[in-house]
Amino acid sequence: MEANLWEQLLGLVADGGLSTCAELARSLSVSRSLLEAMLEDLARLGYLRRVASGCAGHCAGCSVAGRGRAWALTEAGARAASQPTGKAERTR
């Protein structure tokens, strides 16, 4: 896997906002299955963590409901995302 794609994905997650897997895959010009593998790899390496994405009913009608899994940067992920491209550390 090209490290630059991981860095780009971390940057997209760091930018915040909500994106579906399809939107992220399109932004990176990769397949959805490759994107999902990248997310899992980054989680396994300690850069991302899965967060609850279920709706508790507090904001009826919001666009988040039913969007699937959600991911957040860990501290290591935030450090890596703030590094210039190509300079992200590869260990936690």
URFENRA-V582661 format. One record per residue. RES is the residue in one small letter. PSI is psi in radians with two decimals (* if undefined). NEAR is the number of other ideal C-beta (glycine too) atoms within 12 Angstrom. Layout:
res=RES psi=PSI near=NEAR
res=RES psi=PSI near=NEAR
This chain:
res=m psi=2.31 near=20
res=e psi=2.20 near=16
res=a psi=-0.60 near=22
res=n psi=-0.64 near=19
res=l psi=-0.71 near=28
res=w psi=-0.77 near=36
res=e psi=-0.71 near=30
res=q psi=-0.72 near=28
res=l psi=-0.77 near=42
res=l psi=-0.69 near=38
res=g psi=-0.72 near=28
res=l psi=-0.72 near=32
res=v psi=-0.70 near=36
res=a psi=-0.56 near=26
res=d psi=-0.28 near=17
res=g psi=-2.90 near=14
res=g psi=3.10 near=15
res=l psi=2.33 near=22
res=s psi=2.47 near=27
res=t psi=2.88 near=23
res=c psi=-0.70 near=30
res=a psi=-0.72 near=17
res=e psi=-0.75 near=18
res=l psi=-0.77 near=35
res=a psi=-0.76 near=24
res=r psi=-0.73 near=16
res=s psi=-0.59 near=21
res=l psi=-0.08 near=29
res=s psi=0.79 near=15
res=v psi=2.90 near=26
res=s psi=2.78 near=16
res=r psi=-0.67 near=20
res=s psi=-0.65 near=13
res=l psi=-0.73 near=22
res=l psi=-0.81 near=32
res=e psi=-0.65 near=25
res=a psi=-0.69 near=20
res=m psi=-0.76 near=34
res=l psi=-0.79 near=37
res=e psi=-0.73 near=22
res=d psi=-0.79 near=23
res=l psi=-0.58 near=39
res=a psi=-0.77 near=28
res=r psi=-0.60 near=16
res=l psi=-0.12 near=25
res=g psi=0.21 near=21
res=y psi=-0.46 near=36
res=l psi=2.72 near=34
res=r psi=2.55 near=24
res=r psi=2.40 near=19
res=v psi=2.72 near=18
res=a psi=2.38 near=13
res=s psi=0.15 near=19
res=g psi=2.63 near=14
res=c psi=2.27 near=17
res=a psi=0.09 near=11
res=g psi=0.22 near=10
res=h psi=-0.41 near=10
res=c psi=1.32 near=10
res=a psi=2.34 near=10
res=g psi=0.09 near=10
res=c psi=2.79 near=14
res=s psi=-0.03 near=13
res=v psi=-0.54 near=23
res=a psi=2.28 near=17
res=g psi=0.23 near=14
res=r psi=-0.09 near=21
res=g psi=-2.72 near=23
res=r psi=2.58 near=23
res=a psi=2.62 near=27
res=w psi=2.58 near=34
res=a psi=2.67 near=24
res=l psi=2.50 near=30
res=t psi=3.14 near=24
res=e psi=-0.75 near=16
res=a psi=-0.68 near=23
res=g psi=-0.70 near=31
res=a psi=-0.71 near=23
res=r psi=-0.79 near=21
res=a psi=-0.69 near=33
res=a psi=-0.47 near=30
res=s psi=-0.15 near=19
res=q psi=2.59 near=21
res=p psi=2.60 near=12
res=t psi=2.34 near=17
res=g psi=-0.07 near=15
res=k psi=0.09 near=14
res=a psi=2.35 near=30
res=e psi=2.59 near=23
res=r psi=0.09 near=19
res=t psi=2.77 near=10
res=r psi=* near=18
